[in-house]
Amino acid sequence: MKSFTVGTKGKGLVLQERDRHLLRELGTMRLIDREQAKIVAGFGSTTRANTRLLALARAHLLTRFFMGTSGGGQKALYSLSRMGANLVEITYRSPRRHLDEVITTDSFVHHQMAINQVYCAFKYQPFLVRGVEFVRWLTFRQPLEAGARLIPDGYCEVKSPREILASFVEVDLGNEGFAIWKQKVQAYLRYAVSGNFESHFQRPRFRVLVIVNSERRLQAIRRVVAGLTDKIFWFSTLDSIAEHGVWSEIWLRPRGDEKHMLLHP
């Protein structure tokens, strides 16, 4: 395995495969905090995670900045630097933050961290069904179709012995109006019947997983969706995923009160 040493003035940092994996994952996740880094890179302790993240930042492979917390403190966040992106040969696409900058509030950061929580749940949480494996996660910079203005927060494929579960992901933190949600639902429905999904992704069908920040918000969006369709949409909350895991019975359909698993034995 090829090794790398980075650094200046004779104080080099020898990169491990775990470090390179973390850098590559930031190509998808865009930014990360310590807890998500522990999941992605498999750090066994908080101290080890803090030490390694700081070392990668000092080696200019990560850019560290700080977000103010509700308790008056600060939380360190890390994004991929241009040097880090070049090292692992991925496209540089990171938030424009200055080294050690302190930000008080940022809707992009909060939204991206929530998307990352869902991504980590799909890729790194143990599967409850035997024989299931993570296939891929895609991010989008352009709409799914020209003129549709539909840009999902993510797309995930998971393979089971019975099928490949293909799902678009929508993470909602309460910032989009219901009129926008109605347009979004209609766009997904048009995409589902157009045949373009199968052409683009080589899968016969898809689901739309809507993950929100509160039970109240979940029910409000469900009502919007239920007025248009009872198909393809599934709903849960970030808290449910954090507490029970993405593969548990935490998912609601547009109508009805029964909770479902995404995959069945």
HELIX and SHEET records of a PDB file:
HELIX    1   1 GLU A   17  MET A   29  1                                  13    
HELIX    2   2 ARG A   34  ALA A   41  1                                   8    
HELIX    3   3 THR A   46  ARG A   58  1                                  13    
HELIX    4   4 ARG A   82  LEU A   87  1                                   6    
HELIX    5   5 SER A  107  TYR A  124  1                                  18    
HELIX    6   6 PHE A  178  SER A  194  1                                  17    
HELIX    7   7 ASN A  196  PHE A  201  1                                   6    
HELIX    8   8 GLU A  215  ALA A  226  1                                  12    
HELIX    9   9 LEU A  238  HIS A  244  1                                   7    
SHEET    1   A 2 PHE A   4  THR A   8  0                                        
SHEET    2   A 2 LYS A  11  LEU A  15 -1                                        
SHEET    1   B 4 LEU A  31  ASP A  33  0                                        
SHEET    2   B 4 GLN A  74  LEU A  80 -1                                        
SHEET    3   B 4 LEU A  62  GLY A  68 -1                                        
SHEET    4   B 4 VAL A 102  ILE A 103  1                                        
SHEET    1   C 5 GLU A 133  LEU A 138  0                                        
SHEET    2   C 5 GLY A 154  LYS A 159 -1                                        
SHEET    3   C 5 ILE A 164  ASP A 172 -1                                        
SHEET    4   C 5 ARG A 207  VAL A 212  1                                        
SHEET    5   C 5 PHE A 233  THR A 237  1                                        
END                                                                             
